[in-house]
Amino acid sequence: MMFDPTIFENLKVAMENHVYDLDNVTGQIEVTNRKDRLEMSVMSREFALEFNLVNQKEVSAEIILLASLKDLAAEILETPIVNPGCTLLIRFYKPIINVTLECRQIQTLVQRIWNQEIEPTQTLSFTYGEANNLYDNQIEIKFNRQINEDQMADIPELVDHVMQTLLALNRI
């Protein structure tokens, strides 16, 4: 029997190839973390690549691809009426000092680059007891639909948007 890769596997390989080309071939980014998980308790998959622009290590980006058991089962069992796919998340990590000002600037910037309808979620955290008044801001972009192989050709544009966002976030 021949192994037929899932939508998740195909998207993962395409995403991985494109991002690693920016690291190894063009030298624009540095990949700093890679996750490829199979969560046995719920039979889900997660793939993530985290990276930053070369010489701009303060802000990083993470592209995350998720597939639940329901997504994988619908595809493998060829369930009628169900359009199988994966969930895509983009996260940016940036330290900030002025919460009110910088969060507003980040909100405007992300909506301008990605789409006015996309509402990024900003989650702030800090280390108690540290006197530097520095907050870690996790900026997350969720898309309102799943993706599949039909969006494979959009990966270069998606990664380009991530790169534009990284450049702009480094200026704030």
Buried (B, 14 or more C-beta within 10 A) or exposed (E): EEEEEBBBBBBBEBBBEBBBBBBEEEEEBBBBEEEEEEEEEEEBBBBBBBBBBEEBEEBBBBBBBBBBEBBBEBBEEEEEEEEBBBBBBBBBBBEBEEBEEBBEBBBEBBBEBBEEEBEBEBEEEEEEEEEEEEBEBBBBBEBEEBBBEEBBEEBEEBBEBBBBBBEBBBEB
